[in-house]
Amino acid sequence: MRRLLFLFALFVATPANAEWWEAKTDHFIVYSESSSKAARSYADRLERFDHALRSLQGIGADEPLSDSRRLTVFRFGNIGDIGTLAGRQGVAGFYIPRASGPVAFVPAKEESHNKSLYKKTQLDAETVFFHEYGHHFMYRHFTAAYPSWYREAFAELNSTIKLNDEGSFELGAPPQSRADALMGGLNYSIKRMLLAGNKPELDDVYARYTYGWLLTHYLTFGGTRKGQLQNYLKLINSGSDAASAAREAFGDLGKLESEVSSYQSKNRYPGATVRPATLAAPQIALRRLAPDEEAIMRVRIRSERGVDKRTAKDVAGNARSVAAKYPASLAVQLALVEAEHDADRLDEAERAADAALAIDAKSVKAMLYKGQIYLRRAKAEPRHYETARIWLRKANGADLGHPSPLVHFYQTYHAAGVAPPETAVAGLERAFELAPYDSELRVLVARQLLVERRGPLALQVLLPLALSPHESKQAKSINEVAALIEAGKIDEALAKLNARLDKEKTEESH
């Protein structure tokens, strides 16, 4: 998937005796380089964590999810290997939300190549995953827009959930990786966090994790301000600015500051033990990967992580080497089509897609890539737009729960410079319902709403990005668009969104 431009080569070679297991559950597909027992146990914990979050938020079971909407977790190597893949050592796991299929990468072993990078006071792999899945859960199930500090606080509060063997779980344990800050290492103010503007300093960003957790913990377990947090979030979503919402919900912010400071100084954080109403054991389908699937796994991991122009050629070369050994493998041909597509070798990608369809005529991924290949060809030869649409319709028909065919079908009209028909717009909206965690999909939906002169709805769709806890050029540009919409300058907002999308499209194709 050629979207991220800072991939470093994955230098870890698969050991000769490595086993890869697939563990499929209601919400996850885990590919684990481990024993079958470890793969099953890990998948079980993920499902139990999801169930814990549902119990806390009063959310019932999902409708059956297609594979494209399950979170795919690649579990391999150690923390050093995950850091190499991420491009930054010390990373104990990371998550990429996207409509083509959300993915996460976590270590199978806790040991790091460099022991100094991993200490008990640092984030362990499970805590990191629980934190990131907390974000995924929020984006999937909550339609509201939340302020930056609360998004991180929600994920941080849930990251320390302890799952007990008998089915209950414990909520409220302090994050050990934030111990220094929580014990006075970060001289910060709750009031400052609540009133922080659009240009936060480094302390403001770090405080979202530490003081955000502290304030949320106090409002949840402190016992004296019941309902105030919920009221504050409702005010934010009703249009109140951060300062007004904070003062209306919490009253005197100086008094709140004093109460939280006293709570912090005691260094005793109460929690709760929760026993979910339903305690059914997760259903797990476990299987050992075949030799061809194991051989192509490193290629899959690197493609799923994201490649740039240079690394795409390397990944495609590796994929071809494996395909030469396993030419009749569906898994290998599907990995090859993605790698060749990312390397701008469209003819070779189509041959791989055709080979995959010859093995499995119902392969959604092969159909989807056929559509994407013709969409890219249509830039030079517009007649290919209709061919792209044919394949994307087939992919959609084969998996009605997959957002990507709907997104690309809509894009065939925008790329062609013609107004999309109602069916394409409805498909885009359906894709957004299926994958609200994809930020680029949000931008596409917002742009369509601006085209339809539906500014307030476009603003509502963009707010989660405008309130993003991670400072970036994207967040800055989205804030600028939001400001234009609020000022009633719809044409200017639309032009800015179009310029942003055109720039990203150009960068992705080079």
N, C-alpha and C positions, 0 to 999 in steps of 0.2 A: 504494500500500500504506500504509494509515493506521496506522502503528505508532510512528513517531518524532515527537516533539512540538516539535522546534526547527528545522524547515526554514525557511531563508531563501529568498526568491524568487530564481530563476535569471534574472539580468538579461541574459544573453548572447543575442543574437538570431542565428539561423543566417545566415551570409553567403549572399548570393544565389548565389554560385558554389560553395558547399560541396558536397562529395561525401560520402555516407555509404556505407560498405561493411560487409557482414556477412561475417565469416570464422568458419566453424564447424569445430571440431576434435573430437577424442574427448572432451576435458574442458572445453572453453571455447566460448562464443559471444561473439565480439567484434564490437561495433558501433563502427566507427571513422570519425571525421570526418577523412578524409585521402585520400591516393591509394590505389589498389588495391595498389601495391607496398608501401607502408607498412603497410597493414592486414595483408597476408600475412606480412610480416616480423615484425610484432608477435605475431601468432598463433603463428607458428613458434617464437619465443623462449619463449612461455608453455608450449607443449607440451614443449619441450626442458628447461625448468626443472622441470616436473612429472616428466619422465623422470629427471632428475638426482636428485631426491628419492627416487624409487622405487628407483633404483640404490643409493643410500646405505642405504636401509632394508630392502632385499631384498624389496620389494613388487612383485608381478607386475602384469600388465595388468588393468584393470577389465573387468567385463562391459559390453556396450554401454550407455551412459547415455542416458536420455531427455533432452530439452531442459530439463526442469524440474530435473534434477540437475547439468547442466553449470553452471559458474560463468559468469554473463553479465557481460561487462566493457563498460562504456560509456566510450569513449575520445574525448574531445573537448576543444576549447578549450585553455587553459593552466592553470598552477597557480593563478592568481588566480581563474579560473572554478571550479575544483574547490573552492577555499576558500570561495567564495560559496555553492556548493551544500552544503558541509559545515556552513556557519554559523561558520567559523573560518578566518581567513586564514592562509596559510603551510602549509596542508594539501596535500601533494603526491599524495594518493590515499587512498581509504578503502574498506572492505569491510564488507558487512552479511550475516552468516550467518543464513539462515532457511529453513524447510521449503518455503515457497512458491517458492523459487528464490534461491540465493545470488547476490549482485550485488556488483560493484566499480566504482568510478569513478576514472578516471585521466586525466591530460592528454595530448592529442595533441602539444602543444608544451611544451617545458621552460620557456620564458620566462614570467615573472610580470609582472603589471601594476606591482608594486612591487618593484624590483630588490633593495631592502634585505632583503626577506623570503626571498630565495633566493640562497644562496652555495654555493661548492663544499663547504664544511664542513657544509652542511645536507643533509638527506635528499633524494636525487633520486627521481624518480617510479618508476623501475624498482626501486630498493632498497626503497622503501615497499611496492610491490606484492609483491615477493618475500617481504618480511617478513610481510605479511598473508596471502599464500597459504601460507606456512609454517604459520600457525595453522590455516587451512582444511584443509590436508593432515593436520596432527596430529589435528584433531577427527574427520576422516573415517576415518582409518586406525588410530588408536591408541585402544584401549578403556580404557587405564589413566588414572588421575588423577595429574597431575604438579604439583609445587609451583609457586607463582607465578613464582619466579625462573627455573626451568628452562623454563617455557613461553615466556617472552620470550627466553631465551638460545637456545633451539632456533630460533626464528624469526629472531633476529638473526644467528646463525651462518650460516644458510642464505641470508640476504638479500644477502650479498656474493659469492655464487657467480658466477664468471665463466665464461660459456659460450664455448667456443672454436669457431672456424669448422669445424674438422675433426670435431667431434662430442664431444670430451672437455670436461671442465669442471674448474675449479680451486676448491678449498674451503679456507677458513681465513683469507682476507684480513680485516684488521681493519676495522670500520666507521668510515669517515672522519668521520661525523657525531658519533662519540663520542670523537674524538681528544683533546679537551681533558680529558675525564674520565679517559681511559686513561693520559694523561701526567701525572696527578697533580692535575688540577683538581677531582676529587671525592675528598675525604679520607674513605675508607670502609673497611669491614672485611669480608672474606669470612666470617669467623666470625659477625659480626652478621647478615649476609644469611642464612646457613644457620639461624640461631636466631631470626629475626624472628618475632614473634607475630602475632596477628590484628589488631593496631592499628598498622600500619606508619606511619612518618613519611614526609615527602616524599622524603628521601634514600633511604629503603628502596625506595620505588617506582621512583625513577630508577635506582638501582643494579641493579635486575633486568635492565635493558638493558645496562649497562656492565660491572659486576662479574659479572653473570650470564654475559655473553659471555666475560669473562676466565677465569672458573673453568671453564666448559665447554671453552674452547679449551685450557686447560692440561691438563685431564683427558683430552682427546682427542688432543692433539698433543705434550704434555709428555714422554711416554715413560716415566714412572716410576710411574704409578698405573693401570695397565691394568685395566679391568673394575670399578673402584670406582664410577664414575658409574652404571653399569647396576645394580650391587648396591644402591646408595643408592635408586634409583628403585623397585626391587623391594621394598625394605623399606618405603618410603612406602605402596606399594599393598597390602602385607600387613597394614597397620594400625598400623605404628610411627609415633609422632609425629616431627615434623621434627628435633628435637634428638637423639632416640635414634637415628634413622636416620643422621644425619650422623656421629655419634660412632662408631657401629658400622662404617659403610662407610669413613670416612676416618681413623679413629683420632684422634690428637691434633690438634685443630683449630688449635691455636697453631702447630704444625709445618706444617700445610697452609697457613696464613696466610703464614708465612715463605717457603715455597716459591713461592707465587703472587706474592708481593711481589717476590721476586727475578726471577721470570719477567717480570713487568711492567716492572721497571726496565731490563731489557735492550732493551725496545722492538723486539724481533725476533720475529715470530710466524710460525713455520713453517706450512705447509699441505700440501696433497696435490693432485696432478693425477689425475683419475679418468677412465678411458675405459670407458663402459658396455659391457656384453657385447653389447647390441643397439644399433645405430646407424641404424635405419630412419628415413627422413625422415617427419615428421608429415604426415598426410593432412589437407588443408585444402580445404574447399568455400567458394569465394569468389563473392560476387555483389554487384552494385551495387543499393542499395535503390531502389525505385520512388519516384516523386514523392510519392505519398500517404504512404509510410513515412517519407520524409525530413520531410514536413510535420508529422507527429505525433511526431517523435523527442523534441523538448523536453518535450512533455507526458509521454511515457513516462519520461524521465529523472527528472522531478520526482515522478511517482507512485512510481517505484521507490525513490527516495530516502526517501520518507515525508513525509506532510503532517499539519498540524494542522487544526483546525476552520476557521480563517481562510483558510489557503492552499489548502485543499481546494476551496473555492468558486472561487478564482481559477483553479486548474488545470482544474476542470470547465468553467469558462467558455471557457478556451482550447481544450479538447477539442471543445466544441460548435462553435466557430468553424471548426475544421479539418473536423469531420464534415459541416458544411454544404457544404463544397467537395468532399468525397469521401464521399458517403453510401453508396457501394457498396464501400468498402474494408474488408476484414477487419481489417487492422492498426489502422485508425482506430476502428472500432466496438469492438474489444477494449480499446483505450486509453480510449475513452469509457465503457465499462461500469465499468472500474476507477475512473475519475475520479468518475463519478456516484455510485458506491457509497461512495467515500470522503467525498463531500459529503452523505451521508445522503439522497440522492434515489433511493429504491429503485425507484419506478415507472419513472423515466427510465433507471436502470441496467438494469432488466429489458428495456425496449424495445431498448436497445443490445445486450444479450445475445441477444435474439431475432433482431435484425438480423444479428448475427455468425453465428448458427446457420443463418440462411437462406442465408448465403454459403457456410458450411462446417459441415455438420451434425455433423462429428466434432471440432469445436473444443473441446478440453479446458478451456481457460480460460473459455469462455462457459458450459459446463456447470457448472464449479466456481463461477462467480459466481452462476449461477442457484441453486445450492444454498446459497450464503452469503446471498443475498437472502432466501430463504425461511426460513433459520435466524434471521435478524434479525426477520422478520415474526412468527415463531412466539412471540416474547416476549409479544406482545399477543394472538395467536391461535394457541394450541397445535396446532391442526389442521395448521398449516403444517410442523410437524416432519417429517411423513411425506413431504410434497412435497420438502422439503430432502433427505431421505435418497434419494429416487428420483434426483434430479439428481446427488447425490454418488456414488451407485453407478454411474451412467452415466459420470461423469468418471473414476472408478477403472477401469472396464472399458476406457475408451479409452486410458488410460495407466497400466499397472500399476506403473510405476516412479515415479509422482508421489506424494510424501508427503501433500500437502495434502488431497486428497479423503478420505484415511483419517483424518486428524486431525479434520477438520470433521464427518465421519460420527460419530466417537466423541463429539464435543462436542454433537451433537444430543441425545444421551441425558443427558449431564450437565446441559445447559441445561434440559432438561425435568424434571429432578429424579428421574429413574428410573435404576436400575442398568443399565449398558450390557451387551448380550449378549456372549457369548464372541467372536462374529465382530468386534464393534466393538473389543474389547480387543486381539484378535489384530491388527487393523488398526493400532491405535495402536502396538503393539510393532514392527510392520513399518515404519511410518513412521519410528520412531526408528532402526531399522537403516539406513534410507535417508538420513536427515538428522540424524545425531548432533550436528551443529554448531549446531543451533537450540536456544538455551537455554530458550525457553518450552516447547518440545516435551519437553525433559528434565524440566521441572517437572511437566508433565501426566503423563508416565510415572511419575515418582516418586510423585505423588499416587495414581495407580491402584494402585501397589505397596503404598502405605500402607493403602489401602482393603482390600487383600487380606492385610494384616498381615504383609507381607514387608519388614520394616524394613531388614535388612542389604542387600537388593538395592536398595531405595530410596536408601539412603545411598551405595551405589556409583554410582548414576546421578547423584546430586547433587554428589558430591565435586568433579568438574571445575569446577562453579560455585562451590562453597565455597572452592576454591583459586584463584579467578579472580584474575589479575594486575591487573585494573582495579578499583580501589576504587569501590564504588557502594552505594546502598541495597539493590540486589538481592543483592550479595555478602554484605552484612551479614545480611539476612533469611534467606538460604540457610544461612549459618553457624549461625544460631539454630535453624533447623529440623534441621540435622545434629546439633547438640548434643542436641536433644530426642530424636532417634532413638537416638543413642548411649546416652542415659540410659534408654532403654526406654519413653519417653513417646510412644507412637505416636499416641494420640488427640490430644494437644496439638500434635504435629508436623503431623498432618493438618489440624487446625483452622487452624493458622498458614498452611499452604500454600493452603488454600481461601480464607482472607481475602485473601491476596496476589493470587490469581488473580481473585477477585471485584472487587478494587480496580482492577486493570489493565483488566478488561473494562469497568468503568464509565468509566474515563478514556478508553478507546479509542472508546466510543460517544458521547462528548460533545465 
